Amino acid sequence: MLTTRKKLLGRRAGVITATALGITLALTACASSSTTSSSTASTDKSPIKIGVDLSLTGPIAFAGVQEYAGMKLAAAAINASKAKVLGRKIELVPTDDTSTPDQSVLNIRKLVQQDHVVAIAGPGSSNSTVVGAQTASTLQVPLVALPSTTGDIWEGSKVAKWGFGIAGNGSALGNGCISSTAAAEKKDGTTIKTIAIGEETNPGPQSYVAGVKQWAADNNVKVLTTLDWAGDSTSLTTQMSQLLALKPDVISISALQATDTLAVKALDQLGALGKTPVANCSAITLSTFYQALGATAQKPHFYTQILLADAYPAIKTGQANDKERQKVVDAFAKYPAVAGVPNLSNFAHAGWDTIQVITLAIERAKSTDGNKVRLALEKTNYVGAQNTMVFGPTQHRATYEDYAKIAHVVVFGPGGSLSIPAK
């Protein structure tokens, strides 16, 4: 009996010893595996994947195609440099949201869950940016949207933790646009006291109109009416006639590419351009707009809003942004086939800035870990081709003041020359 008990104790001791040895070996293996994994990560030369969600087809494609061109130019320039990003190239993984928010959400989920991207560049339309940022926060992936003109998730207590935007709010654009128009008219001896507003029923243009109305309130200017129309309208002659019938000192239009062109053409046909000042406070591709309007654009009292990036290099502004704009111009000259478009617009500059902001954050984080990149994004202070971005924990888009400064109007001249009216 005693002998048997000793044998049992001996066996138990052996099991304990073996178990302890097994645990030790397992821990050693884990440590070895961890070291190997860390070493592999530090020497990883595989491309860093950045997901892209843009409107490459559909009604917002005029912007999305340009935005993607700017992103590809940025990627080409970065990959051609010696430093690259953490010594690695970047790889863009593009998706098309067909200009619809629902598809944008599906794209972001795919990019994160299937393609395992480090960050998202996009969405590229005002309709999709809010849901895109909210989806990114759910998935905990850094997202840098191009327009961030609408919604209350970009700054303050409701800020989307994982969503960032390189544009200021839309009201800043509208405010800057009509302010520049009023200054130009005043220089010609006209003081604006009344305004009639036309807008497309789209969140972006409506946010611009908010800025126009704020300017009117601040300057004791009476808003006679605000007419709206659908984004798929094929004629705006009736609406423009109604605006003109009120005999305003100025007409302000806020719409996207198709309908703002229709609106200005209707005004031209009705004999308004050159008589009634018209401020086209819209997000447009300037070169395409100019081609569509031709001689109409050269009327003396027609003002088209631009971001200064859109007129570069036709206009040298003398601002710090000129240096970054020149980089885009140089990249386009060097990699025209990469861009895939004949000309660049402010949307392309926005695409360039988006990739630059993301990759600079990865460099600052010294990691591709999502949370580290997110924290690095909150320390962004970047003079971009489109505008300056200074982010913080509760400030995830360009500020109102900064964006208003670059929201100028441009005057077209003979032969397609451009100028910015002096304030």
Sequence and secondary structure as in RCSB ss.txt:
>XXXX:A:sequence
MLTTRKKLLGRRAGVITATALGITLALTACASSSTTSSSTASTDKSPIKIGVDLSLTGPIAFAGVQEYAGMKLAA
AAINASKAKVLGRKIELVPTDDTSTPDQSVLNIRKLVQQDHVVAIAGPGSSNSTVVGAQTASTLQVPLVALPSTT
GDIWEGSKVAKWGFGIAGNGSALGNGCISSTAAAEKKDGTTIKTIAIGEETNPGPQSYVAGVKQWAADNNVKVLT
TLDWAGDSTSLTTQMSQLLALKPDVISISALQATDTLAVKALDQLGALGKTPVANCSAITLSTFYQALGATAQKP
HFYTQILLADAYPAIKTGQANDKERQKVVDAFAKYPAVAGVPNLSNFAHAGWDTIQVITLAIERAKSTDGNKVRL
ALEKTNYVGAQNTMVFGPTQHRATYEDYAKIAHVVVFGPGGSLSIPAK
>XXXX:A:secstr
 HHHHHHHHHHHHHHHHHHHHHHHHHHHHHHHHHHHHHHHHHT  S EEEEEEE  SSTTHHHHHHHHHHHHHHH
HHHHHSSSTBTTB EEEEEEE TT HHHHHHHHHHHHHTS  SEEE   SHHHHHHHHHHHHHHT  EEES   S
 S SBSTT  TTEEESS  HHHHHHHHHHHHHHHHHHTT    EEEEEEESSHHHHHHHHHHHHHHHHTT EEEE
EEEE TT S  HHHHHHHHHT  SEEEEE  HHHHHHHHHHHHHTT TTTS EEE S   HHHHHHHHGGGGG T
TEEEEEEHHHHTTTS   STHHHHHHHHHHHHHH HHHH SSS  HHHHHHHHHHHHHHHHHHHHTS  HHHHHH
HHTT EEE SS EEE BTTB B  HHHHHHHEEEEEE GGG EE    
